[in-house]
Amino acid sequence: MTDTERLPRRASWKRGAALALLAGAVWLPTGADAAASLPRVLWVRGDHTYVALADTASVEEGDAVEFREGEKTVAAGEVAGVYRGEVALVRVTSGSLARARKPDRLRLMFRRPALLPLAAFRIGVPSARRSNLLFSCDHPAPGIPPGSSYRAADAGARAWRLVRDVGEIASPASTAWPETLVVSLFDEAADEEIALERGEVDAAVFWPGELSSRMRDDPRWRGYPSGTRARGVVAMLVAGDPSAPLDTTVVPTLNEQLFRGDLAPWARGRESATQWNAERRAYRPILDVDKALPGHGWLQTRLDQGPFGAGYQPYLSGVVAGVSVARARLTYLDAPPDSVDPFRITPLFTIRCPVVVGAVHRRRVLAMGPDALANLLECPRRGTAP
Amino acid sequence: MPPARDGPVNSLRTRLVLGISLIAVVPLAVAIVLLTDRIEGLVRAQAAERLASALGSIQSQLAQDQRSAVEKLRILARDPELKRLYLVRAGEGRELSGYLAERRLLLDYDFLRITDPRGAVVADAAELPPPAGGGGEGREGRRALRPAAARDPSRGVEIRALQGDSGLALVVSQPIPYRNEEVGRLEGGFALDAEFIDRLREQSGLSLALRDAEGRLAVATDPAGRGAGGSATLPRHDSSVSRMTVPLGLGNPPYPSLAGFASTEQADRAVAALQAASAVLGLAALAIAIALGLLWSSQVSKPVEHLAAASVRLARGEWDEPVALRGVRELETLGAALDRMRLDLRSYRDRLVTSERQAAWSQMARKVAHEVKNPLTPIAISIADLKRSYDQSRPDFPEILDQAVRTIGDEVESLKRLLQEFADFARFPSPRIVPCRWSGLKADLETLYGRETADGRLVVSPEGRDLVFPADAGQLRQALVNLVQNGFDAAGAGGRVTLSSAGNASEVLITVHDSGPGLAPGEEKTLFDPGFTTKAHGSGLGLTIVQRIVIEHAGSIDVDSGPGRGTTFRIHLPLTRES
């Protein structure tokens, strides 16, 4: 029988207090005092302990935690989850905090355990039959992570097996990489999500906008990393005058509404380009989707329906009044972002793919680098080598 | 009117009436028959067309329903939520069943379930009641049904029996793909049950019967139109129901079939009423035609009847009444011609009578002169002998005188007798007809010829029964005496005469046969002419008198004779006589 069942009123009081503390911890001004910059226990309930974090980037799931009273360790546990990077749920695995008089005075020591070598890591990627709105990948090929010694031991139509050379010298970075990468190609994003849920793959790479809302909202996968692909830029350009300055106010909305925010907004040289465009009195773009894009019909329909058509005014607010309207083409450039000159066209996004992984393997994925996983699938154009 | 005149006139009138009636009625009857036949054919054709149209519409609708069911299920089988519930939370069958129950109503299925690759049911929408307020069009709140197990799960569309219900189920099956493999099958579809067939009945207005592929009755509407029932009977096989069966292209061959029944009872009643009205109309037309026929035939036949009567009068020699016909021009012309002919005939007859009378008088004068001259010759010879003997003073003059006187006396006597016969012939009286018995006549003849009867020269055959017939017994006796006497004369001394009689319902036959040599060829033609005789001293009036007596009795006489066969006279006398 739990405490909640036995003493509902007391438990309710405790829960309310914990939530108040949690809210206070989240919303208190950061500059309240120096003590607030240290992690501290907010609330203890059984073997679950809620901890306010001082550094949002320092604690991750799986980190080991020691609760010390002076020099004495009274309990130890493991970070089971991190909420908004500010509150961590710690599961106590040894010792107990029940006897601690002032848990909030306990000193917390976080330690990140080293990743153990892994024999195989399974990852799902889109297959050739699963094109996205921007480009198709008709002839997918294994993308060997740069700097690694993987080789494709088996590259079938449904799965690839990338094996690392035995003699490679272990390093902290290379420890994250498994001996064998098993890459499964999925024809449907739903199958890939289900495989992830069923534990048939350890991580899954999705095309921008593919991942379902259910997965995005599921606490088990929330906070997944994303990896930027080495090739691919979404850009606007005016026919006949690719370098015509265009207003890019539309960019965030377009990304949110069409790609669920998966695309990475163009950043390189953005300020100088924006300034340059402003000086040139940017045109208000009316977007025509490039018909070469696999999803041009759907994209065009959404653009015509949404706040991107000719009737949409708000994003012009604040921009220089009396700007001219220009018909711009929304297109995809199969090129490395580095090769794009922002002064000649108007780049909007780079291709960023969600790399969904569970808590168990999140550190490893982060260690391997989501970009490397997002590029495990290369999409060479027909007739070119990967 | 004599009977001989009634037959043809009545026949003509009857035929005219009949002909006019037929002319009036036959086309009407033919038109009515053709019209009713045409209307009946049209009614049947319309019923068949309505059946075909309704069944075709049902076929199309069901085919569309099948396509729609297949498409909907194909989409549903790829629904990530379904796959997630099935693959990730396979242990929580109730949640999956709830999902299926909700989708069943949303997609308007009667049943929806998931089976694993082995065919075992993993989740079934029927496990949960339909959610309140949910559901597709027309199926809200309808309980989920269960079809029988699949016979061939690989078939995309299959017709199966319903578990626990009468009727069939159209089962659409779609694989649930996962990572390019079939991890289960989604089965959905709709029931072809009593409710289904009742809905079709309401749409089409037909009574319907659904049979499975083997021809077994699965479900049928109530023939009384009260709705459907699995145990309902089919409409009876009678002429008031048009029926048509079409295959339902559902599932895979062999297909179930749908039979439609359209009642033509109302149309049949209308046709029967039309036929009855036509019959009444026909009878009325027949009555009118008969009346008109009688009228017209009377107009046509009356002049013909007058013509026929005039013809009969002419044939009977009544040529005094003129022939006058009015009304029809052709008949008037014919009547005028007949009247001219009547006048001509009368003129010819008068002239012929005068001529015959003159000829008869001439003949009679020649005969009398001849007969008178015959005795005069011996008289003249006797007188010449007497003169010569007297002048010669012959010694035997007295003997010669005596002889001459006897001869002259005989001849004078012969002349007297001859003149008496002619006088008798000339003043021959009309017969006095009374009932006459043959036995009396026979007795008179046997008395008259008692000696000849006794020595067998006259044989009178005994009659079977005593005949009584109208006749003048005296004249008839005289005729028979003449014939018997002629027979004796012809047969000679050794000959024999046979007299016999016979009778039937209409006449009496009296036969006189002699065993004489018979007549020479051609003699029978002039046998009854006055003056004909084969005897040396006959007047030639005997057979003429016999013929005259027979004719006066409205009878007839004929003769049968030939060399060596003797001669037979047959007298035919009628048993009745008109006054």
Interface residues (C-beta under 8 A of the other chain):
Chain A: R158 S184 F186 D187 E188 A189 A190 D191 E193 I194 A195 E197 R198 S212 R214
Chain B: R78 P80 K83 R84 L87 V88 P177 Y178 R179 N180
